[in-house]
Amino acid sequence: MNHFDYRGGILCAEDVPLPEIARAVGTPFYCYSTATLERHYRVFEAAMPPGTLVAYAVKANGNLSVIKTLAKLGAGADIVSVGELQRVMAGGVPPSKIVFSGVGKKRAEIAAALDAGIFQFNVESEPELDVINEIALAKGQRAAVALRINPDVDARTHAKISTGKAENKFGIGWSRAQAAYAYAAKLPGLDVAGVAVHIGSQITELEPFRQTFSKVADLVRILRAAGHKISRVDLGGGLGVPYKTGMAPPDPSSYGELVRAAVDGLDVQLTVEPGRLITANAGVLIAEVIYVKQGDEKAFVILDAGMNDLIRPAMYEAWHDIVPVRQPAQGVQRRVYDVVGPVCESADLFARDRELPALSAGDLVAILSTGAYGAVQASGYNARPLAPEILVRGRQFAVTRPRESVEETIARERWPEWLA
Ligand SMILES: *Cc1c(COP(=O)(O)O)cnc(C)c1O
């Protein structure tokens, strides 16, 4: 469910026609819908047991206005760097709702999170336990930690976004879990409060979650029997979203039933960390067709957005629906195109052999479901400035991040003395 629809033949974000934004800011640009963000957050939260901390995984979309929109609804945040800590605090997320994940937390990052007073560290290794303990003791604090356990479950998603198999770098190995808790319990700077998992992203079946959650519940019982005071469980994120019409991943309510069943009777403070589910279908990337080029074998639609703006197709072989902003007339001719960007890489390809209504130079197209892992993964490759991010609310729109200018990127560099 989202709020991008044709009205009078023009694709709109809520009540704003997208060509109006294109005229104001140029192309390419990302556009997010407040109503969609709010709806996704509310539906997901309502599916969770009362009192659950919904820690939005901010790496999916770190735009400050997106963070603030969610923070106003009560969202917490799952962060993976001190940069994200600063961003979510700037966006109004209270430290008491912040969970710090990630395999490579540096000392300065841990210190900053302790100073901020975050809710919990999700610890991913034994050496990290030692470092958090040491820094907390030096500050005269006790750090609340959960151990992120790698349950060795196949999330049956793309290999690059699968995180819960024994071969993945994430979490503490299942066979080491009990020993790791015994070790952590001896460290006086730690309050070993919980068990955490996160098995991957864009998971489209419930079964991997079911297997994981039941392992977590078993572990909580085993740890309690061994004398550990486990009062928290963090079930991670990863619920998939529909990227194509006809695709139907489990809805939040059936996922919620699974979550409720998993924690039933455990009496724990529950945390979940959805990212993609909240933002993916709340964003579109709007681009203009620069050329339509007939090759020897194929026809190419060349857009002014490239893999530097949206890397998901190149990196994860991801599918994104692409639609013209001006609704095609009934019975318009359809053609098969490779939809590509201008970047000098053959991987700069948004869609291969895609059947679309005939397009011409100057047409605007929308690359759909790009609100998660889109703008956050953008780069300046080919000296292409970062695209602006627009937030719509009803009939209003705001430029939340203006287009970067090449002048700014040049001004950030310094000449070495011998070249000046
Ligand atoms: C990326 C990530 C998430 C969010 O995953 P989604 O698939 O976007 O829901 C949650 N928790 C952790 C630890 C992550 O790394």
PDBQT file of the ligand as one rigid body, heavy atoms in Angstrom, charges set to zero:
ROOT
HETATM    1  C1  LIG A 501      19.848  -4.016   8.028  1.00  0.00    +0.000 C 
HETATM    2  C2  LIG A 501      19.440  -4.412   9.383  1.00  0.00    +0.000 A 
HETATM    3  C3  LIG A 501      18.095  -4.377   9.761  1.00  0.00    +0.000 A 
HETATM    4  C4  LIG A 501      16.982  -3.976   8.810  1.00  0.00    +0.000 C 
HETATM    5  O1  LIG A 501      16.769  -4.918   7.812  1.00  0.00    +0.000 OA
HETATM    6  P1  LIG A 501      15.511  -4.708   6.824  1.00  0.00    +0.000 P 
HETATM    7  O2  LIG A 501      15.580  -5.845   5.903  1.00  0.00    +0.000 OA
HETATM    8  O3  LIG A 501      15.711  -3.407   6.147  1.00  0.00    +0.000 OA
HETATM    9  O4  LIG A 501      14.290  -4.737   7.674  1.00  0.00    +0.000 OA
HETATM   10  C5  LIG A 501      17.771  -4.699  11.065  1.00  0.00    +0.000 A 
HETATM   11  N1  LIG A 501      18.724  -5.069  11.946  1.00  0.00    +0.000 NA
HETATM   12  C6  LIG A 501      20.025  -5.132  11.616  1.00  0.00    +0.000 A 
HETATM   13  C7  LIG A 501      21.010  -5.550  12.634  1.00  0.00    +0.000 C 
HETATM   14  C8  LIG A 501      20.428  -4.810  10.329  1.00  0.00    +0.000 A 
HETATM   15  O5  LIG A 501      21.719  -4.895   9.999  1.00  0.00    +0.000 OA
ENDROOT
TORSDOF 0
